[in-house]
């Protein structure tokens, strides 16, 4: 998304006050809406489903090189949370209908990333179940450097401080220099992930029945 694209902005009480550029919203710490969708794979292990994480590109202005929610993006001015489904196609190549997603709820999050980047978001959170093989995700290589499936049990244990790292069930990376994809089995520490609030994880695990 361009820093010049327009976002609707709000008060902390979710009262819309106007529309500004993404750059201005982050510079001034103005509240705005995002679409977030966790992709879940139950087929490989129904007792311990896999969560799909995207690896953010190294040139991203926020949290470069970190593992992030499967699919996420800002809602543009005039868009509703339901319009955010376009992000699944843009980021992961998933053609889904709104009825294929399960709405988990909204959670407000604040991130003080840098002196000139204050990210205040109303996150609209969804779940989507997918049985696609990892190679079949046509992910947006300009924004994403790889994809990894991590078991829900391992991820939750990592968040709770019960283990030092989580082993990815499977992974794939994109090498920009060689313009090719390659398989990659890796393990990740908590600091390798983008941070989310306790309220966000509570919402996620409740929706998952964990």
Secondary structure as UniProt FT lines:
FT   TURN            3..4
FT   STRAND          6..10
FT   TURN            12..13
FT   STRAND          16..21
FT   HELIX           22..28
FT   STRAND          31..41
FT   TURN            46..47
FT   STRAND          50..56
FT   TURN            58..59
FT   TURN            64..65
FT   STRAND          67..69
FT   STRAND          71..74
FT   TURN            77..78
FT   HELIX           81..85
FT   HELIX           86..87
FT   HELIX           88..92
FT   HELIX           98..100
FT   STRAND          102..114
FT   TURN            115..116
FT   STRAND          117..129
FT   HELIX           134..136
FT   TURN            141..143
FT   STRAND          144..151
FT   HELIX           152..159
FT   TURN            160..161
FT   STRAND          166..175
FT   TURN            176..179
FT   STRAND          180..183
FT   STRAND          187..188
FT   HELIX           190..192
FT   HELIX           198..208
//
